Amino acid sequence: MSTKTAERWLSNPARVPHPRTRDGVEAALGVSADVLWPKSVRSTMKVGADREIVSAYPYRNACPRAVWAALIHSATRNITFAGYTNYFVWQEHPRLAARLAAKVAAGCEVRFLLGDPASAVTRRREEIEGVPLTVSTRIRITLAALEEAGERSGIEARFSDEHIALSVFAFDDQMLVTPHLSSLLGHESPMLHLRRLGEDGLYDRFAGHVAALWEDGRPVWGAPADARS
């Protein structure tokens, strides 16, 4: 691959490298080709409802950390973490609370939809998983991180027990979705990277699901002590 070829990719977003070349760029940069050339790759490969699928990963932790970082960085309107615990995001993205607070200060809406650590749904899930780092402990780690950011940061948080089997992470018009499989932990379940391209597509279906749960959710701030301790 020559320097001039790379310059042509940069100057014309519609140009797409050969699939084998894209694989090489992915390996070198650690970023999915679908992230580097999303519009052109979709237009040349997908025409149906699946065109909103940017990438698919057999495991959540197969999604490169660089993808998460890019989505968080580029979001300007809204960011939603609707995982039951959202525990892993604090481990993989240092100083995330400060970054999210800065997003809020810049006008971005940031929301967390969490499972209730004291609920029967949480206790049942802990029995199924049977791991030392329990579901309620993972939720409380997220609560502690949000407490550190402070209520005045503008980050919103609510409890819900309705998304135990589905995690949705939205960043403006892009989204990462994990349907949880049986007794597996979150990182062992598959993940889809979606990009909104029209009304009532895959993105909108999942976004509507999260919006409904948020409306019925219970505010974390001011919740009973046994739900936050």
C-alpha positions, 0 to 999 in steps of 0.5 A, a space after each residue: 500500500 502506497 502513501 498516495 493510496 492512503 491519501 486518496 482514502 483520506 481525501 475521499 470518504 467514499 473510497 473503500 480499500 479492498 477487503 484484505 487491505 481493510 483487514 490489515 488496516 484494522 489489525 494495524 490501528 486496532 479499529 474496525 473498518 466499519 468505524 473507519 469507513 462506515 458510510 461507504 462500507 454500508 452502502 456497498 454491502 447492505 441494503 436491507 434492515 441489516 444496513 444499520 448493523 455496523 459490526 457484530 461481535 461474538 463476545 462483548 469484550 471482542 469489541 475494541 476498546 477504541 470503538 467505545 472510546 470513539 463513541 464516547 468522545 464523539 457523542 454531543 447530544 446524548 449518552 445512555 448506559 443501560 446495562 444492568 450493572 455498567 460495571 465494566 465501563 469504569 474498569 476499561 475507561 479511566 476517569 470516565 466520570 469526569 469525562 461524562 461530567 464534562 460532556 454534560 457541561 457541554 450540553 450532552 445528556 448523560 443517563 445511567 439505567 441500573 438494576 436495583 441492587 436490593 431487588 429480587 431480580 438481582 438476587 436471582 441473577 446472583 444465584 444463577 451466576 454464582 460468582 464472587 463479584 456479585 451483581 449487586 456489588 457490580 451495581 454498587 461500584 457504578 453507584 460509587 463512581 456516580 457518587 464521586 461525580 456528584 449529583 451536581 455533575 448533571 449525570 442522571 441515573 435511575 433503577 430498573 429491573 426490566 433490562 436484566 437480559 439486554 444491555 443497550 449503550 447509546 451514543 447519539 445515533 450509534 449504539 452498542 447492544 448486548 443480548 445476554 445469554 442464559 447464565 453467561 456473564 455480560 462479557 461472554 454474550 454477543 454484541 451489535 454495533 448499530 448506526 441509525 439510518 432511518 425511522 423504526 429501524 433496529 436502532 429505533 426499536 432498541 432506543 424505544 425499549 430504553 426510553 420506556 424503561 427510563 420513564 418507568 425507572 426509579 430515581 437513584 438520587 434520593 432512593 432508599 438507603 438499602 438500595 444504595 448501600 
